[in-house]
Amino acid sequence: MSSPVDDELPRRWCGPALLMAHGSWLGPWVQLRACTAGCRVLEVGFGMAIAASKVQEAPIDEHWIIECNDGVFQRLQDWAPQQPHKVVPLKGLWEEVAPTLPDSHFDGILYDTYPLSEETWHTHQFTFIRNHAFRLLKPGGVLTYCNLTSWGELMKAQYSDITTMFQETQVPALQEAGFLREDIRTEVMALVPPADCRYYTFPQMIIPLVTKH
Ligand SMILES: C[S@@+](CC[C@H](N)C(=O)[O-])C[C@H]1O[C@@H](n2cnc3c(N)ncnc32)[C@H](O)[C@@H]1O
């Protein structure tokens, strides 16, 4: 099946990857149970392999990666055999692939994809989290995610405090998905957004660390 995410997107949307590289975005998540010895990680959205390469630095057992774009998936297949830890590439939209994955299978989940439509600009992560992330995590497993196109816009137009933005726009949906308020942590990091990144200009990034009880 041809992917609705065209081959140009990874180049046009390089902002998130650059932000992650700059802000060491994954550090706090990698240090939690998400990526400790022997664990199994699910990553949604391979992109430029920046996050995936960081995951591979941790002493994980298995790294499952869902990617829908044909060209990006080819890069994932080329990258996989060169990694120190087992990679399981899964081709397709998460909307098709995630329902095939078993409950309580992952110690860590990292979700970083694009919105596929204007309507899901602010909400695509919640559909994944509500329908899949909670059930796919083992108890004690940790989810992190970002939706920088949404958060960048919210921080331009509606909020000046990134923690308030997260509390008001993200926490209610995480609780609806089944996570407990006391298990939802965040860390705020300073960053310098790339000058050519039009949708994210805020000089901070927020990192969700969401543990399943
Ligand atoms: C922002 S990039 C990920 C960047 C990545 N975290 C990195 O460090 O390079 C988003 C990726 O998600 C993929 N993607 C977008 N929507 C998807 C979907 N519904 N299912 C699976 N992959 C998707 C895109 O093709 C793209 O490779």
The ligand as a Tripos MOL2 file, in Angstrom:
@<TRIPOS>MOLECULE
LIG
   27    29     1     0     0
SMALL
NO_CHARGES

@<TRIPOS>ATOM
      1 C1          8.8490   13.5340   13.1450 C.3       1 LIG1
      2 S1          9.3480   12.1120   12.2780 S.3       1 LIG1
      3 C2         10.1070   11.1570   13.5360 C.3       1 LIG1
      4 C3         11.4400   11.6850   13.8890 C.3       1 LIG1
      5 C4         12.2270   10.6880   14.7000 C.3       1 LIG1
      6 N1         11.7420   10.6110   16.0600 N.3       1 LIG1
      7 C5         13.7170   11.0010   14.6750 C.2       1 LIG1
      8 O1         14.3250   11.1040   15.7380 O.co2     1 LIG1
      9 O2         14.2770   11.1480   13.6060 O.co2     1 LIG1
     10 C6          7.8120   11.2620   12.0570 C.3       1 LIG1
     11 C7          7.8880    9.9100   11.3550 C.3       1 LIG1
     12 O3          6.6310    9.2770   11.5670 O.3       1 LIG1
     13 C8          6.1950    8.6660   10.3590 C.3       1 LIG1
     14 N2          4.7150    8.6200   10.4400 N.ar      1 LIG1
     15 C9          3.8560    9.6570   10.3350 C.ar      1 LIG1
     16 N3          2.6020    9.2490   10.5510 N.ar      1 LIG1
     17 C10         2.6670    7.9210   10.8000 C.ar      1 LIG1
     18 C11         1.6930    6.9180   11.0830 C.ar      1 LIG1
     19 N4          0.3910    7.2300   11.1850 N.pl3     1 LIG1
     20 N5          2.1120    5.6500   11.2800 N.ar      1 LIG1
     21 C12         3.4400    5.3230   11.1900 C.ar      1 LIG1
     22 N6          4.4080    6.2410   10.9130 N.ar      1 LIG1
     23 C13         4.0310    7.5180   10.7270 C.ar      1 LIG1
     24 C14         6.7460    9.5580    9.2520 C.3       1 LIG1
     25 O4          6.8480    8.8780    8.0160 O.3       1 LIG1
     26 C15         8.1040    9.9710    9.8490 C.3       1 LIG1
     27 O5          9.1050    9.0620    9.4690 O.3       1 LIG1
@<TRIPOS>BOND
     1     1     2 1
     2     2     3 1
     3     2    10 1
     4     3     4 1
     5     4     5 1
     6     5     6 1
     7     5     7 1
     8     7     8 2
     9     7     9 1
    10    10    11 1
    11    11    12 1
    12    11    26 1
    13    12    13 1
    14    13    14 1
    15    13    24 1
    16    14    15 ar
    17    14    23 ar
    18    15    16 ar
    19    16    17 ar
    20    17    18 ar
    21    17    23 ar
    22    18    19 1
    23    18    20 ar
    24    20    21 ar
    25    21    22 ar
    26    22    23 ar
    27    24    25 1
    28    24    26 1
    29    26    27 1
@<TRIPOS>SUBSTRUCTURE
     1 LIG1         1 GROUP 0 **** ****
